[in-house]
Amino acid sequence: MTDTVTRSINHAQFTIEREVPVAPAVVFQAFADPAVKAEWFGGEEGWEQGESSIDFRVGGREINEGTFHQKMTSRFVATYTDIIDNERLVYTYDMWVNGSHISTSVATWEFETTTVGTKLTLVEFGAHLDGFDTGAQREEGTLGLVDALVRYLVGQA
């Protein structure tokens, strides 16, 4: 079998900030509690959930796989490298689509107390592989996840 993929790496970084009307502890639980995370992470219309597990501890892994409209299978595999309760999360993650490894990223989330609740700051740096993915595409997809998180948290206020 001949590999016809043109090999390349495209590096990208983005930052997303939001403010939500809940305490940092509520935001933190949205990541730490697997049942709560399942309420906002993924699961959009046309999504069929596959393998899913969360080992929320430093060194623990999270896996979330599913198929969108019976066509595209996405696999997210993360390793938590730093967790400070109610303050921050740091993890690395790999993404696959239909069996092709499309990226490796580092993501940091900070939860800062404000007068109205919590300021969320996500900074992500990624290596996007072989033209399967770009930083702009990843930022767009991540914006959708952040918006889903914000909608969930606003509902908890």
Contact map, one row per residue, 1 for C-alpha under 8 A:
1110000000000000000000000000000000000000000000000000000000000000000000000000000000000000000000000000000000000000000000000000000000000000000000000000000000000
1111000000000000000000000000000000000000000000000000000000000000000000000000000000000000000000000000000000000000000000000000000000000000000000000000000000000
1111100000000000000000000000000000000000000000000000000000000000000000000000000000000000000000000000000000000000000000000000000000000000000000000000000000000
0111110000000000000000000000000000000000000000000000000000000000000000000000000000000000000000000000000000000000000000000000000000000000000000000000000000000
0011111000000000000000000000000000000000000000000000000000000000000000000000000000000000000000000000000000000000000000000000000001000000000000000000000000000
0001111100000000000000000000000000000000000000000000000000000000000000000000000000000000000000000000000000000000000000000000000001100000000000000000000000000
0000111110000000000000000000000000000000000000000000000000000000000000000000000000000000000000000000000000000000000000000000000011100000000000000000000000000
0000011111000000000000000000000000000000000000000000000000000000000000000000000000000000000000000000000000000000000000000000000011100000000000000000000000000
0000001111100000000000000000000000000000000000000000000000000000000000000000000000000000000000000000000000000000000000000000001111100000000000000000000000000
0000000111110000000000000000000000000000000000000000000000000000000000000000000000000000000000000000000000000000000000000000001110100110000000000000000000000
0000000011111000000000000000000000000000000000000000000000000000000000000000000000000000000000000000000000000000000000000000111100000010000000000000000000000
0000000001111100000000000000000000000000000000000000000000000000000000000000000000000000000000000000000000000000000000000000111100000110000000000000000000000
0000000000111110000000000000000000000000000000000000000000000000000000000000000000000000000000000000000000000000000000000011110000000010000000000000000000000
0000000000011111000000000000000000000000000000000000000000000000000000000000000000000000000000000000000000000000000000000011100000000010001000000000000000000
0000000000001111100000000000000000000000000000000000000000000000000000000000000000000000000000000000000000000000000000001111000000000000000000000000000000000
0000000000000111110000000000000000000000000000000000000000000000000000000000000000000000000000000000000000000000000000011110000000000000000000100000000000000
0000000000000011111000000000000000000000000000000000000000000000000000000000000000000000000000000000000000000000000000111100000000000000000000000000000000000
0000000000000001111100000000000000000000000000000000000000000000000000000000000000000000000000000000000000000000000000111000000000000000000000000000010000000
0000000000000000111110000000000000000000000000000000000000000000000000000000000000000000000000000000000000000000000011110000000000000000000000000000000000000
0000000000000000011111000000000000000000000000000000000000000000000000000000000000000000000000000000000000000000000111110000000000000000000000000000010011000
0000000000000000001111100000000000000000000000000000000000000000000000000000000000000000000000000000000000000000000111000000000000000000000000000000000011001
0000000000000000000111110110000000000000000000000000000000000000000000000000000000000000000000000000000000000000000111000000000000000000000000000000000011011
0000000000000000000011111110000000000000000000000000000000000000000000000000000000000000000000000000000000000000100011000000000000000000000000000000000000000
0000000000000000000001111111000000000000000000000000000000000000000000000000000000000110000000000000000000000011100011000000000000000000000000000000000000000
0000000000000000000000111111100000000000000000000000000000000000000000000000000000001100000000000000000000000000000000000000000000000000000000000000000000000
0000000000000000000001111111110000000000000000000000000000000000000000000000000000000000000000000000000000000000000000000000000000000000000000000000000010000
0000000000000000000001111111111000000000000000000000000000000000000000000000000000000100000000000000000000000010000001000000000000000000000000000000000010000
0000000000000000000000011111111100000000000000000000000000000000000000000000000000001110000000000000000000000010000000000000000000000000000000000000000000000
0000000000000000000000001111111110010000000000000000000000000000000000000000000000000000000000000000000000000000000000000000000000000000000000000000000000000
0000000000000000000000000111111110011000000000000000000000000000000000000000000000000000000000000000000000000000000000000000000000000000000000000000100000000
0000000000000000000000000011111111011000000000000000000000000000000000000000000000000000000000000000000000000000000000000000000000000000000000000000000000000
0000000000000000000000000001111111001000000000000000000100000000000000000000000000000000000000000000000000000000000000000000000000000000000000000000000000000
0000000000000000000000000000111111111000000000000000000000000000000000000000000000000000000000000000000000000000000000000000000000000000000000000000000000000
0000000000000000000000000000001111111100000000000000110000000000000000000000000000000000000000000000000000000000000000000000000000000000000000000000000000000
0000000000000000000000000000000011111110000000000000000000000000000000000000000000000000000000000000000000000000000000000000000000000000000000000000000000000
0000000000000000000000000000111011111111000000000000000000000000000000000000000000000000000000000000000000000000000000000000000000000000000000000000000000000
0000000000000000000000000000011111111111100000000000000000000000000000000000000000000000000000000000000000000000000000000000000000000000000000000000000000000
0000000000000000000000000000000001111111111000000000000000000000000000000000000000000000000000000000000000000000000000000000000000000000000000000000000000000
0000000000000000000000000000000000111111101000000000000000000000000000000000000000000000000000000000000000000000000000000000000000000000000000000000000100000
0000000000000000000000000000000000011111111000000000000000000000000000000000000000000000000000000000000000000000000000000000000000000000000000001001100100000
0000000000000000000000000000000000001111111000000000000000000000000000000000000000000000000000000000000000000000000000000000000000000000000000001001100000000
0000000000000000000000000000000000000101111100100000000000000000000000000000000000000000000000000000000000000000000000000000000000000000000000001000000000000
0000000000000000000000000000000000000111111110111000000000000000000000000000000000000000000000000000000000000000000000000000000000000000000000000000000000000
0000000000000000000000000000000000000000011111100000000000000000000000000000000000000000000000000000000000000000000000000000000000000000000000000000000000000
0000000000000000000000000000000000000000001111100000000000000000000000000000000000000000000000000000000000000000000000000000000000000000000000000000000000000
0000000000000000000000000000000000000000000111110000000000000000000111000000000000000000000000000000000000000000000000000000000000000000000000000000000000000
0000000000000000000000000000000000000000011111111000000000000000011110000000000000000000000000000000000000000000000000000000000000000000000000000000000000000
0000000000000000000000000000000000000000001001111100000000000000011111000000000000000000000000000000000000000000000000000000000000000000000000000000000000000
0000000000000000000000000000000000000000001000111111000000000000111000000000000000000000000000000000000000000000000000000000000000000000000000000000000000000
0000000000000000000000000000000000000000000000011111000000000001111000000000000000000000000000000000000000000000000000000000000000000000000000000000000000000
0000000000000000000000000000000000000000000000001111100000000011110000000000000000000000000000000000000000000000000000000000000000000000000000000000000000000
0000000000000000000000000000000000000000000000001111110000000111100000000000000000000000000000000000000000000000000000000000000000000000000000000000000000000
0000000000000000000000000000000001000000000000000011111000001111000000000000000000000000000000000000000000000000000000000000000000000000000000000000000000000
0000000000000000000000000000000001000000000000000001111100011110000000000000000000000000000000000000000000000000000000000000000000000000000000000000000000000
0000000000000000000000000000000000000000000000000000111110011100000000000000000000000000000000000000000000000000000000000000000000000000000000000000000000000
0000000000000000000000000000000100000000000000000000011111011100000000000000000100000000000000000000000000000000000000000000000000000000000000000000000000000
0000000000000000000000000000000000000000000000000000001111110000000000000000000100100000000000000000000000000000000000000000000000000000000000000000000000000
0000000000000000000000000000000000000000000000000000000111110000000000000000001111100000000000000000000000000000000000000000000000000000000000000000000000000
0000000000000000000000000000000000000000000000000000000011111000000000000000001110000000000000000000000000000000000000000000000000000000000000000000000000000
0000000000000000000000000000000000000000000000000000011111111100000000000000001100000000000000000000000000000000000000000000000000000000000000000000000000000
0000000000000000000000000000000000000000000000000000111100111110000000000000111100000000000000000000000000000000000000000000000000000000000000000000000000000
0000000000000000000000000000000000000000000000000001111100011111000000000001111000000000000000000000000000000000000000000000000000000000000000000000000000000
0000000000000000000000000000000000000000000000000011110000001111100000000011110000000000000000000000000000000000000000000000000000000000000000000000000000000
0000000000000000000000000000000000000000000000000111100000000111110000000011100000000000000000000000000000000000000000000000000000000000000000000000000000000
0000000000000000000000000000000000000000000000001111000000000011111000001111000000000000000000000000000000000000000000000000000000000000000000000000000000000
0000000000000000000000000000000000000000000000111110000000000001111100001110000000000000000000000000000000000000000000000000000000000000000000000000000000000
0000000000000000000000000000000000000000000000111100000000000000111111111100000000000000000000000000000000000000000000000000000000000000000000000000000000000
0000000000000000000000000000000000000000000001110000000000000000011111111100000000000000000000000000000000000000000000000000000000000000000000000000000000000
0000000000000000000000000000000000000000000001110000000000000000001111110000000000000000000000000000000000000000000000000000000000000000000000000000000000000
0000000000000000000000000000000000000000000001010000000000000000001111111000000000000000000000000000000000000000000000000000000000000000000000000000000000000
0000000000000000000000000000000000000000000000000000000000000000001111111000000000000000000000000000000000000000000000000000000000000000000000000000000000000
0000000000000000000000000000000000000000000000000000000000000000001111111100000000000000000000001100000000000000000000000000000000000000000000000000000000000
0000000000000000000000000000000000000000000000000000000000000000111101111110000000000000000000011110000000000000000000000000000000000000000000000000000000000
0000000000000000000000000000000000000000000000000000000000000000111100011111000000000000000000111100000000000000000000000000000000000000000000000000000000000
0000000000000000000000000000000000000000000000000000000000000011110000001111100000000000000000111000000000000000000000000000000000000000000000000000000000000
0000000000000000000000000000000000000000000000000000000000000111100000000111110000000000000011110000000000000000000000000000000000000000000000000000000000000
0000000000000000000000000000000000000000000000000000000000001111000000000011111000000000000011100000000000000000000000000000000000000000000000000000000000000
0000000000000000000000000000000000000000000000000000000000001110000000000001111100000000001111000000000000000000000000000000000000000000000000000000000000000
0000000000000000000000000000000000000000000000000000000001111100000000000000111110000000001110000000000000000000000000000000000000000000000000000000000000000
0000000000000000000000000000000000000000000000000000000111111000000000000000011111100000111100000000000000000000000000000000000000000000000000000000000000000
0000000000000000000000000000000000000000000000000000000001100000000000000000001111100000111100000000000000000000000000000000000000000000000000000000000000000
0000000000000000000000000000000000000000000000000000000001000000000000000000000111110001111000000000000000000000000000000000000000000000000000000000000000000
0000000000000000000000000000000000000000000000000000000011000000000000000000000111111001110000000000000000000000000000000000000000000000000000000000000000000
0000000000000000000000000000000000000000000000000000000000000000000000000000000001111111100000000000000000000000000000000000000000000000000000000000000000000
0000000000000000000000001001000000000000000000000000000000000000000000000000000000111111000000000000000000000000000000000000000000000000000000000000000000000
0000000000000000000000011011000000000000000000000000000000000000000000000000000000011111000000000000000000000010000000000000000000000000000000000000000000000
0000000000000000000000010001000000000000000000000000000000000000000000000000000000011111100000000000000000000111000000000000000000000000000000000000000000000
0000000000000000000000000000000000000000000000000000000000000000000000000000000001111111110000000000000000011110000000000000000000000000000000000000000000000
0000000000000000000000000000000000000000000000000000000000000000000000000000000111110011111000000000000000011100000000000000000000000000000000000000000000000
0000000000000000000000000000000000000000000000000000000000000000000000000000000111100001111100000000000001111000000000000000000000000000000000000000000000000
0000000000000000000000000000000000000000000000000000000000000000000000000000011111000000111110000000000001110000000000000000000000000000000000000000000000000
0000000000000000000000000000000000000000000000000000000000000000000000000000011110000000011111000000000111100000000000000000000000000000000000000000000000000
0000000000000000000000000000000000000000000000000000000000000000000000000001111000000000001111100000000111100000000000000000000000000000000000000000000000000
0000000000000000000000000000000000000000000000000000000000000000000000000001110000000000000111110000111110000000000000000000000000000000000000000000000000000
0000000000000000000000000000000000000000000000000000000000000000000000000111100000000000000011111000111100000000000000000000000000000000000000000000000000000
0000000000000000000000000000000000000000000000000000000000000000000000001111000000000000000001111111111000000000000000000000000000000000000000000000000000000
0000000000000000000000000000000000000000000000000000000000000000000000011110000000000000000000111111110000000000000000000000000000000000000000000000000000000
0000000000000000000000000000000000000000000000000000000000000000000000011100000000000000000000011111000000000000000000000000000000000000000000000000000000000
0000000000000000000000000000000000000000000000000000000000000000000000001000000000000000000000011111100000000000000000000000000000000000000000000000000000000
0000000000000000000000000000000000000000000000000000000000000000000000000000000000000000000000011111110000000000000000000000000000000000000000000000000000000
0000000000000000000000000000000000000000000000000000000000000000000000000000000000000000000001111011111000000000000000000000000010000000000000000000000000000
0000000000000000000000000000000000000000000000000000000000000000000000000000000000000000000001111001111100000000000000000000000111111000000000000000000000000
0000000000000000000000000000000000000000000000000000000000000000000000000000000000000000000001110000111110000000000000000000011110001000000000000000000000000
0000000000000000000000000000000000000000000000000000000000000000000000000000000000000000000111100000011111000000000000000000011100000000000000000000000000000
0000000000000000000000000000000000000000000000000000000000000000000000000000000000000000000111000000001111100000000000000001111000000000000000000000000000000
0000000000000000000000000000000000000000000000000000000000000000000000000000000000000000011110000000000111110000000000000001110000000000000000000000000000000
0000000000000000000000000000000000000000000000000000000000000000000000000000000000000000011110000000000011111000000000000111100000000000000000000000000000000
0000000000000000000000000000000000000000000000000000000000000000000000000000000000000001111000000000000001111100000000001111000000000000000000000000000000000
0000000000000000000000000000000000000000000000000000000000000000000000000000000000000001110000000000000000111110000000011110000000000000000000000000000000000
0000000000000000000000000000000000000000000000000000000000000000000000000000000000000011100000000000000000011111000000111100000000000000000000000000000000000
0000000000000000000000010011000000000000000000000000000000000000000000000000000000000111000000000000000000001111100001111000000000000000000000000000000000000
0000000000000000000000010000000000000000000000000000000000000000000000000000000000000010000000000000000000000111110001110000000000000000000000000000000000000
0000000000000000000000110000000000000000000000000000000000000000000000000000000000000000000000000000000000000011111011100000000000000000000000000000000000000
0000000000000000000000000000000000000000000000000000000000000000000000000000000000000000000000000000000000000001111111100000000000000000000000000000000000000
0000000000000000000000000000000000000000000000000000000000000000000000000000000000000000000000000000000000000000111110000000000000000000000000000000000000000
0000000000000000000111000000000000000000000000000000000000000000000000000000000000000000000000000000000000000000011111000000000000000000000000000000000000000
0000000000000000001111110000000000000000000000000000000000000000000000000000000000000000000000000000000000000000111111100000000000000000000000000000000000000
0000000000000000001111110010000000000000000000000000000000000000000000000000000000000000000000000000000000000011110111110000000000000000000000000000000000000
0000000000000000111100000000000000000000000000000000000000000000000000000000000000000000000000000000000000000111110011111000000000000000000000000000000000000
0000000000000001111100000000000000000000000000000000000000000000000000000000000000000000000000000000000000001111000001111100000000000000000000000000000000000
0000000000000011110000000000000000000000000000000000000000000000000000000000000000000000000000000000000000011110000000111110000000000000000000000000000000000
0000000000000011100000000000000000000000000000000000000000000000000000000000000000000000000000000000000000111100000000011111000000000000000000000000000000000
0000000000001111000000000000000000000000000000000000000000000000000000000000000000000000000000000000000000111000000000001111100000000000000000000000000000000
0000000000001110000000000000000000000000000000000000000000000000000000000000000000000000000000000000000011110000000000000111110000000000000000000000000000000
0000000000111100000000000000000000000000000000000000000000000000000000000000000000000000000000000000000011100000000000000011111000000000000000000000000000000
0000000000111000000000000000000000000000000000000000000000000000000000000000000000000000000000000000001111000000000000000001111100000010000000000000000000000
0000000011110000000000000000000000000000000000000000000000000000000000000000000000000000000000000000001110000000000000000000111110000000000000000000000000000
0000000011110000000000000000000000000000000000000000000000000000000000000000000000000000000000000000011100000000000000000000011111111110000000000000000000000
0000001111000000000000000000000000000000000000000000000000000000000000000000000000000000000000000000111000000000000000000000001111111000000000000000000000000
0000111110000000000000000000000000000000000000000000000000000000000000000000000000000000000000000000010000000000000000000000000111111000000000000000000000000
0000011111000000000000000000000000000000000000000000000000000000000000000000000000000000000000000000010000000000000000000000000111111100000000000000000000000
0000000000000000000000000000000000000000000000000000000000000000000000000000000000000000000000000000010000000000000000000000000111111100000000000000000000000
0000000000000000000000000000000000000000000000000000000000000000000000000000000000000000000000000000011000000000000000000000000111111110110000000000000000000
0000000001010000000000000000000000000000000000000000000000000000000000000000000000000000000000000000000000000000000000000000000100111111110000000000000000000
0000000001111100000000000000000000000000000000000000000000000000000000000000000000000000000000000000000000000000000000000000010100001111111000000000000000000
0000000000000000000000000000000000000000000000000000000000000000000000000000000000000000000000000000000000000000000000000000000000000111111100000000000000000
0000000000000000000000000000000000000000000000000000000000000000000000000000000000000000000000000000000000000000000000000000000000001111111110000000000000000
0000000000000000000000000000000000000000000000000000000000000000000000000000000000000000000000000000000000000000000000000000000000001111111111000000000000000
0000000000000100000000000000000000000000000000000000000000000000000000000000000000000000000000000000000000000000000000000000000000000011111111100000000000000
0000000000000000000000000000000000000000000000000000000000000000000000000000000000000000000000000000000000000000000000000000000000000001111111110000000000000
0000000000000000000000000000000000000000000000000000000000000000000000000000000000000000000000000000000000000000000000000000000000000000111111111000000000000
0000000000000000000000000000000000000000000000000000000000000000000000000000000000000000000000000000000000000000000000000000000000000000011111111100000000000
0000000000000001000000000000000000000000000000000000000000000000000000000000000000000000000000000000000000000000000000000000000000000000001111111110000000000
0000000000000000000000000000000000000000000000000000000000000000000000000000000000000000000000000000000000000000000000000000000000000000000111111111000000000
0000000000000000000000000000000000000001110000000000000000000000000000000000000000000000000000000000000000000000000000000000000000000000000011111111100000000
0000000000000000000000000000000000000000000000000000000000000000000000000000000000000000000000000000000000000000000000000000000000000000000001111111110000000
0000000000000000000000000000000000000000000000000000000000000000000000000000000000000000000000000000000000000000000000000000000000000000000000111111111000000
0000000000000000000000000000000000000001100000000000000000000000000000000000000000000000000000000000000000000000000000000000000000000000000000011111111100000
0000000000000000000000000000010000000001100000000000000000000000000000000000000000000000000000000000000000000000000000000000000000000000000000001111111110000
0000000000000000010100000000000000000000000000000000000000000000000000000000000000000000000000000000000000000000000000000000000000000000000000000111111111000
0000000000000000000000000000000000000000000000000000000000000000000000000000000000000000000000000000000000000000000000000000000000000000000000000011111111100
0000000000000000000000000000000000000011000000000000000000000000000000000000000000000000000000000000000000000000000000000000000000000000000000000001111111110
0000000000000000000111000110000000000000000000000000000000000000000000000000000000000000000000000000000000000000000000000000000000000000000000000000111111111
0000000000000000000111000000000000000000000000000000000000000000000000000000000000000000000000000000000000000000000000000000000000000000000000000000011111111
0000000000000000000000000000000000000000000000000000000000000000000000000000000000000000000000000000000000000000000000000000000000000000000000000000001111111
0000000000000000000001000000000000000000000000000000000000000000000000000000000000000000000000000000000000000000000000000000000000000000000000000000000111111
0000000000000000000011000000000000000000000000000000000000000000000000000000000000000000000000000000000000000000000000000000000000000000000000000000000011111
